[in-house]
């Protein structure tokens, strides 16, 4: 049964997935939140999307295509720098702790939260909230507030609750992941803007290739990797859990499926979905060839 | 019996909240930067009761008249919102922006944008700063619609004078609270619509003008046009506008502390008008008589009613408490909108 499945994978024409499917997948992935170390909701979605995939002991979603030597690996990082609940006050406000890259990716990384809608991924489902900001009117005629950028230490999340108990009843607790509410935004000619849009579009291209059942020479380990923005060595973990891997670097194909972006690590990180098409074609070619 | 009565009242409350949201939500999700209030005006017309006849003046203000005779009373809420307009298009296709109204530009930096062209709303982005500036405020904000040349942007319908906003979403929060952008002053507009829907016209023994004004955020310009047109005819004006509340964790508690969810607020003193104390007392008495929650407070900002006062018209501004004003995270309690609508109706019918 397994052998028959592999044969079918091998004879199916490759790279036939229409571009709009890549666009749809990229938008879908960009709408998801995967705070580094708290990626389970997104990895659950990938497990559902990709038949035959499994979650490894590190939390990565992996899939093995083809058989025999050599064994190669291609992966995309799917996590993002984000926030978790660090404290809940008696009067129902929520404080945050950042999780991920230190130092900050850019000076206004945290400031992008100020005065914006956020989503708290509580135990009873997503809960909307906002990050407070001083009212413009009430600052007039008073000494100017600090000119330094807003930081996570200034972030106070308001979910509309009036007490700690009301917050807890919503399913929000310590370590609940929190992120800007994701609403991917397409502008220009297939430009996708969203937090971590580049990573998500690259993962979408990789997933689209897997779904297109490409021709595979040898064995390819496909991995959607978690905790890359924390402290983990992605390749070492994959090798330890899935090794041995024969070929980890090739001149014609990057090991990491990635895309160049504009406005990196901002709310409007922008990726050109035409580049995702190119990545997809390169991946299909790479899956079927060994140099 | 008492339990059944309580259950009935709870259902009525829920229905009132649902109606308030059904009116407010489409208003909040309409776009109308000062001077470009057309979509909001059309949304209001769709939400008004069937008996209403509207007029639009040359400034763009929308007028609704009910009842006849003196004293004429004006109840005004403004349709416009803060935002940007395109000042010019650079050779690289990016748009140089100018603010319309007062707000923190940092709240728009590196966010999705909509450029409102003659052909419709065009998606784009507010560009992040291109330096590693360590200041909170961005050094002049620009937007991009993805074009790389001036001609490319123009071919998409972009031109100087187009207004630019951020996409908006009305979102319910815990309990009866909600968030969105431009609650200031769509809540006021919603209160007038809800009051008109429930207005008992047989009770009106004088004319009440419900005015939906333009260009409040850039200097009360629309209301000034209406005030000049009416001259000394009105006796009183009620500006139904935001009570910017210090009931928020980042604010100083010196004044403006009107808790959200505790009802409408008599905006007795702000930066543009002082309500005569006897009128505040009278308004409070009216609210008590009708069983309407009313707070009394002082806050910052100006109101449309203030431009009527040079004509000897008494300005009685009434608001509802708002957290995080002029931000994408404005936050209200829908109970306050219900209370405000009831008070507007009471003012029209009984005062």
Interface residues (C-beta under 8 A of the other chain):
Chain A: X91 X93 X106 X107 X108 X111 X112 X114 X115 X116 X117 X127 X128 X129 X130 X131 X132 X133 X134 X135 X136 X137 X138 X140 X141 X142 X145 X146 X147 X148 X149 X150 X156 X158 X159 X160 X161 X162 X166 X170 X183 X185 X186 X187 X188 X189 X191 X193 X263 X266 X267 X268 X270
Chain B: X102 X103 X104 X106 X107 X109 X110 X111 X112 X122 X123 X124 X125 X126 X127 X128 X129 X132 X133 X134 X135 X136 X137 X144 X145 X146 X147 X167 X169 X171 X172 X173 X174 X175 X177 X178 X179 X244 X245 X246 X248 X249 X250 X251 X252 X256 X271 X299 X300 X301 X322 X323 X324 X325 X326 X327 X328 X329 X331
